[in-house]
């Protein structure tokens, strides 16, 4: 039976098909991950970005009240994490919120979510790699007294006083090298990458405890006065500034989504993915708040604007010595490596899931039979991430990442009551969102909308262009090549 356009747009996969899918060319992804590496993937994707980099962007908007920005972002992420945990139990598939959307609200909405996730992960990987360059330069300066030449650590496209500027001949080389290292690890296989990531995460947490312990020795309560930023070129100030800063730092919580992308490579996904999501969120929130309070207490808010390798500089100013900054910068170099690694990993697994469904070319689902990893997919993603990281200023990327994350989170929240209706309230083991299918998802959607409304006009413009490209791609390629479309066509032929 031939489907109407509306039926094609709204067609869904069962939760079982979303989880099983079709094997990639060369075989399926190997199930090698347990609870601890899953949690470390989540922590690795999260801690590092918000603390090491975005305070430079967020503090000028919110002032010392940036602590409230982190708290509000954490509450919003927590509400969404509960939704992710239930959906990960019900649809333990690779692809995260894309797969959840396909099993609940339909193919077209799933493709839109996929476009948001690609924006979220691709730009987040580029942005964190760019920040890695600052800490690497600080580390080299303190260790051997050498600075990377300006032309080799500054991008071609930058945000200047008069808007966008082009600096011919400039390239940010360190982020390109970082992406190359991540690519090498990822093509070797998931188990090896996850082990390396877990080691780097443990080092990262130790470094942040080290930072907080030293920064708190220089704590000055006067640095929290005035608590709210005044309205200026950085933002509207007051609680509006807090909301704007929360939107900027919110992308730091994409570790939640990264855990859910690994459902197809987890040995016991219905148990370990929900537990991993909640465990990672708790660890992340505790460390974010600890470091944010210590940093704001050790340095006046006005010094954060434009500060490179901010946490390392704070330690140097507090102690008057270079060695604490050297340790911090070295830890940040390792930390951001892990963030970039798992963010690129998440991007490749989302593309893998979309390709399995026929919505993008099969190249992205080709799995190497020896390493059980999507090699071609990984090479393409790393090429794009590396080019953006090497040529574009990170200032253009933070809010775009938050926009993609928040839209995807809202769809995940909508999916909870839908899948409860489809599968029923009873007879289902595993985690379920507390207080029924409407309260927590509703609060999650409201919190995400509040943050979206406080993002910049430029972010809306770029997001609109990106979504237009995505929608055109769906109607030009995806709707015809979808596995669901071919399946329906085959059933129609059998009935004639």
N, C-alpha and C positions, 0 to 999 in steps of 0.2 A: 504494500500500500504506500503510495507516494505521500510524503509529509508536506504539510504547509510550511511556510517560512517560520511562523510562530512556533510550530511544533519542533522544527529543527533548532531554533534558538533555545528552547526550554527543555530539550531532551536531556535526561540524566542517566548516569550509570548507577547500577546498584552499588551499595557499599562493598559487596564482595568483589565485583568487577573492578571497582576503583582500586581496591587493595591488591588484587591479583594482576590485573592488566595483562599485557602481552610481554613475553620475554624480549629483551633487546636483541639486536642482531649480534650474534656471537655468544649469546647466553644472557642470563639475567644477572642482576646485582647480587653479590654474595651477602648472606646474613652473618655478619661477624661482630656486631656491636652489642654490648651489654649496658647495664644501667650507668656504671661509672663513666665510661667513655662518652655516653650520650650526654650526661650532665656536664662533662667537661667541654663537649662541643658547644653546648648552650652558653656556659660561662665564657668560653674562649671567644665566641662571637659577640659577646656583650661587653664584658669588662675590658676596658682599653680605650674604646672609642669615646664614650661619654666622659670619662675621667681624664684621659690623657690629652684630648683635643678640644672637645666642644665647650669646655668651660671658657675658653678664650672667646668663643662666639656668644655663649649664653650669659656670662656674668655682666657684660656691658648692657644687656637688655634688662636683666632682673636685679642686678646688684647682689648683695648678700642674700637676698630672698631667692637666689638660684637654688638654695636648699629646698625651698617649697616646690620649685620647678621639677627637681629630681623626684621629690616625694609624689607630686601629682602624676608625673609620668609613670612612676612605679605602681601607683594605684590603678591607673588605666591599664598598664601592662598586666597587672595581677588579675583584673577582671577578665581580660581577654585570655590570659593564660588558663583560667578555669574552663573557658570555652574550647580552647585548643586541646586541653587534656581530655575532655569528653570526646571530641571529634577524633583525636588520635586513637582513642580506644575503639571507637566504632568504625573508623576508616583508616587502618594502619598502613597507609600507602606512601610511596615516595611522591613528592610534589606538594605536601603540606596543604595550605589553604586553597591552592588550585584544585587538588583532588577532593577536598572537602566541599568546595563549591560545585564541582561536577556531579557529586553524589547527592546534592540537595537542591540547588537553585538553577541548575541548567548549564548547558555547554557555552552559551555566549557569555554569561556572567563569569563562568570559570576562565574563559579566555581573557576577559577584562582583568580578573584577579591575577592571572598569570603575567599580564603586561605590567601590573603594579609590582609584582614580585621581582620581575626582571629589572625594573627601574630601581627598586629597593636594594637588591643584592649587588647589581653591577656598580651602581654609584657608591654604595657603601664600601665595597672593596677598593674602589679607586680613591675615595676620600681617606680611608684609613692608611692606605699605602702612601698617600701624600704626607700625612702627619708623621709617618715613620721617618721620612726624610729629615724632618726637623730634629727629632731625637737622635738620629744617627749622626747628624752634624754636631750636635751638642756633645755626644759621647766622644767623637773623634777629637773635638777641640779640647776637652778636658783630659783625654787620655794621652794624646801625642802632640797637642798644640796645632793641629792642622784643620783647616776648614775646607769643605767642598767648595770649589769655585762657584760663584753666584750664578753664572750662566748654565751650570750643570745641576743646580738644585732649585731653580725657579721656573715656572711654566711659561708657555708662550701666551696663553690667554689668562689674563688676571683681572681682578676687580679693583679698579683704581678709584681715586677721588671723583673722577668725572665719568664713572661707569666702566664699561668693558674696555680693556686696553690690550694691544697686541705687542709683544716683545719678541721681535724677530731674532732667531738664532738661539733662543733660550729653550732648554728642555730639562725637566726634573728627572734626572737619571736614576737616583736611588729607588723611587717607587717602581720603575720598570724592572730593575734588578730583583726587587722583592717579589713582584708578580712572577717573574721567571723562576725563582726558587720555589714558590708555592706550586707552580705548574709542574715542576719536576717531581715534587712529592706526590701530588694528586694523581699523576698518571701511573705512579708505582702501585697504587691501590689504596682502598679505604682504611683497612686495618692499620697499615703503616702510618697513614696520615693521622688517624685518630690517636695512636700511641704518641706520636710526636707532639700533637696538640695538647694531650693531657700533661705531658712533661712541662711544656711551655706555660700552661695555665697555672700549675703549682708554683712555678717560678714567679709568675705575674702576681699571684696573691701574696706571696712572701714580700715582694717588692713594694706592694701597696701598704702592707702592714708597716714595713720599714719607713715609708714616706710619712704615714700618719704619726708614727711614734716620734719622729724628729720634728715634723711640722708643728705638732702640738706643744713642743717646748718653746716655740715662739708665738704661742696663741695670745692674741690681744682682742679682748671683747669690743674695743672701740672700732675694730674693723667691720663690725656688724651695724654700725651707725653711720648714715641712715640705712635702715634695713632694705627699703625699696629704692630702685634706681629712679632718678629723675628723667622726665621726658627729654630726649635729645635725638641726635641723628641715629643712634643705635636702636631706638624704639620708643614706645609711648610711656614707658615707666610704670610704676605702681603695679597693681595686680595684672594689668594688661601686659606689662613687661614680663611678669612671671609666666603668664600663659604663652607668650611668644617664645620665651626661653624653653619652656616645657616642650613646645613643638619642635624646637631645634634639637634638644637632647633626646627626644623620644626614640629616634631611630636606633639609639644605643641598645634598645631592648629587642632587637631582631633576633637575638639568640633563641628566643622562644620559638620563632618560626623555623630557625635552622634545625632544631631538634626534630621538629615534625617532618622536615624534608627527608629524614633518615629512616622513616618507618619501614621501608622495604629492605633495609640493610640491618635491621635489628632482630636479634634472636627471638625475643619475646615482646613484640611491639605493643600489644594491648596492655601490658603491665608496665614496661620500662619507659615507653615514650611519655605517658602522662606523669609518671613519677619524676622522670628527668626534667620535664618542663617546670614542674613546681619546685623541685630542688634547685634548679639553676636560678629561678627567679628570686628565691630567698637569699642565696649566696650573693647574687648581683646587687640586690637592694641594700643589704647590710654594708657591703664594701663601698658602694656609691655614696651612701650617706656619711660613712666614716671619713672618706677621703675628702668629700666636699666640705664638711665642717672644718676639718683640719686645714685645708687649703685657704678657705675664706678667713679663718682665724689668724693665719700666718701672713696674709698679704692684703692690703687695701684693694677694694674692688676695682678702682680706676686703673690699676697696674695690669689687669688681665687683658685689656684690649690690645690686640696685635702682638701678644707675647708669644714667642716661639719656645717650644719645649718648656711650657709653663711650670710643670711640677718640678722639673730639675732646677729651674731658676729659683723657685721658692726655697728649696733646700739649700742652695748656695747662699741665698740672702740670709736665711735664718742662722746658718752655722758659720758663715764667713769663710767656708772652706770648699774646695772643689770636689773632694772625694765623695761626699753624699750625692752630689749631682751626677757624678760619674756612675755611681752604682744605680741611681734611678734611671739615667738615660740608657744604661746597658739593659736594665730590666724592661724598659719601654720598648727597646729594639726587639727583644724577644716577645714581649706581650703583643705588640701590634702585628708581628709575624703571625701569631696564632689567630688573631682577629681576621686578618686578610685571608689566611688559609681556609678557615671554616666558612667565611662569607663566599669565597669563590666556590667552595664545595657545594654550598646550598644552591648557588646559581646553576651549577651544572646538573644537579639532581632535579631541579624544577624543569629545566629544558628537557631532560631525559623523560620525565613524566608527560610533558606536553607532546613530545615526539611519539611516544608510545601510543598516544590517542590519535595520531595522524594529523594533528593541527599545525605542525611545523615539519620540515623535511626529516627523513629518517636518519640523516647524518648524526643528529643529536641523540639518538638512542643506540648507536652502534657501540657495543661493549667488547673490550679486548678480552678474549677467553682466558688469557694467562693472568692478568692483573684484576679482572672482573671490574674494571672501571671504564667509563665512557671517554676514551682518549681524544677522539676528534672533537667532541663536545668541549672537553676541558681546554684544548688548544685554542679553539675559537673564542671561548669566554676570556681566557687569559690575554689573548691578543687585544680584544676590545678594552678590557680593564686596564691593561698596560698603557695603551695609547691615551686613554682619558686621563689616567694618573700622571702621565708624563707631560701632558700639554695643557691641562686645565687647572685653574685655581680651585682649591677645596671650598672656598666661600660659595661657589655656585652650586655645590652638591648637597650640603647638609639638609636644607629644607626639602629638597626634592626627594631625598631618601625617606624623610619623615612622612611626606605626602603618600608615597607608595605604600609604606608600612601601615599607616592609619586606615587607608581605604581597604587594604587586605584584611586588617583586623576587624573592620566593621562587617565585612562579608562573612567572616568566620563566626561572628556573634549572631548574625542572622541565621546561619546554618544550623545552630543548635536546636531551636524550636522546630525547624523544618525536619531535621533527621529524627527528632523525638516523635514527631507525628508519623513519620514513615515506619520507624522500627518499633514504636510503642514504648511505654514507660516501664513495663515490667519484663521480666525474663531476660534481662541484659546484665551480664556481669561486668565489673570494672568501674572506673571512675565516672561519676555523673556530676554535672554542675549543681551545687546546692540551691535550695529555695525555689525549685521548679525551673522550667525552661525559659522563663521570660524576664525575671528580675535582674539577674546578673548580666545576661546578654544585653538587656535594655540599657542598663547602667554603662556597660562597656561601649555601646554605640554612642550614647550621649557624651561620654568623656572623649571619645575619639573625634566626634563632630566638633566639640569645643576647641580641641587643639587644631583641627583642620582650619577652622574659621580664623585662627590667629596667625596663619602662615602668610607669607608675602604675596603681593600681586604677581611678581615675576614667577613665583613658584606655580601659581595657577596657570599662567600663560604657557610655560614649558610643559606642564603636566597635560594641558589641553592638547598641545601639539603631539605629544607622545601617545596619548590615548587615541587621537585621530589616526595616527599611523597604525596603531594596533588594530583598531576596528576595520580599517581598510584591508589589512593583512588577513584578518579573519574571513571577510567576505570574498577576498580574491583567492585565498588558498584553503584556509582551515575548514570552512563550511562544506566544501566539496570533498576534501580528502580525509575528513574525520572518520575514524573507525566506526563510530556509531552510524554515520551516514552510509558507509559501505555495508554494514550489518543490516540496516533497514532495507537497502536496495536488494540485497541477497534474499531476504525474507520475502520481499515483494515478488521476485522472480520465481520463487518456489511455489507461490500461491497461484501462479498463472500456468 
